[in-house]
Amino acid sequence: MSKKIAFIDWSNFPFGGVTTYISNFKELAEKEGHILDIFSFSKGRLKKRFEPTENKQNGTVFLEFTKKDIEDLFNKLNDYDFVCFVQAPGQSNFKRKERDQILEKYKSLDVLKGFQAHIFDKPTSPFTSQLIDYCVSADVLFTRDDDDNLTSTVAAKKLGKTIIPITLYSDLDKYIDDSIEKETKILFRGRMEFNKRPHRLGDLSYHLKHIPGLKFHLMGIDNGLGALSVIHTKEWSRTFRFPEREGGWVDVTPSFPFEEGIKEMQKSLFGYAPRNKLSGSYLEYSQIEVLQCGGIPILHKYEGENSYLEDGTRWIDIPYFAIWLDEKDYEGTAKQIIKVLNDEELQEKYRSTAKKLLAPTMDENIFKTHLEILFKAEKTNHTIEEFLRKLDWNEEKIEQFIEVNSKWMICPWVDYLKSKEIFLYVERSRKPVNLDSILNGEDTRKPRE
């Protein structure tokens, strides 16, 4: 029986992992005969509201709405079988009163409700409003079921909620094209964020630029975030911002269409996609796309040391899983790249090992299983009080938490919650501070609302 599903993306961020995941979910749900609409918040003015609009990055169709349309949006959502918030309305777009109103409307929905926090790390938490509220109020949580450092995972397990593990459901040979000849190139394509290490390709390139014909290319899906500002200052960057610069040897292309990036990856021998922070043992979408295009993955040593197969084997202990970027030994990383560059048999081993091991976790048939789990989920009625009791908070502290949470942004991270102390985010800082330091006047900074 066909179901109606709605994803509401509050991020106002039309590219990256969030968009990739819900686009993938929409494509496969519609293959199964279901209706899936993606509603996307826009902070600009719209001539037509709730009209189909195509995402220029990946071609996904979504329905845009503005603040003025929120009442109409919730009226529409009650006609769906399942409604999932992707992210939560943030403080950059909504005042506290507005966020409270949206949260109450979400809680009052009669339909089965989901919440996808995607992946939040500590640097992004200060911009994550009411994460705990949504995790507790949802019936279904889209999260990493193997990572007990994520609030959404811990909330789901402690309260017995349905979990849909976040993964990219896809054929790992999806973009293989044997008619395309590989170029001797190391390509990065993704967001220009420091934790994805695009700027470190330049550092690595100093040890490789003497190799005849070897090219380096950074393709960013955004045009001005994070590491890009640093990349433009480096002597190795050859970019449109400094066309008069001579001597640069790493090409930089910000803001490209998805298909263009895939075509470049299909032509590149190596896919440079390291990250030195992670939540759970999984590949990010840009890393998966390296495998899908037949590229040899260059990943971060930290990721290899802290990611595991289901049997407990560390990725870094698996021969030919990836070439590992070691920021303390660029020369050693470069030597391994050169070794692979000169050995076609070795290249094939690096192309196929991670793919064979990870393919079973991404098969499209898994989507059907997850969809069955989703539609069997039951309505829940949990509260923050219940969640904190599961974490062994005492009643007095719970009462204080509820009061503070109603006006200020509490740090939602598991390690802080397990301390049974209340930590807040304050203005002009990403580091949470203990509530007591605010109350006793030690810290005079204003808490974020």
Summary of the structure (lengths in Angstrom):
residues: 449
radius of gyration: 23.0
end to end distance: 43.6
largest distance: 68.7
contacts: 1411
relative contact order: 0.11
helix: 37%
strand: 18%
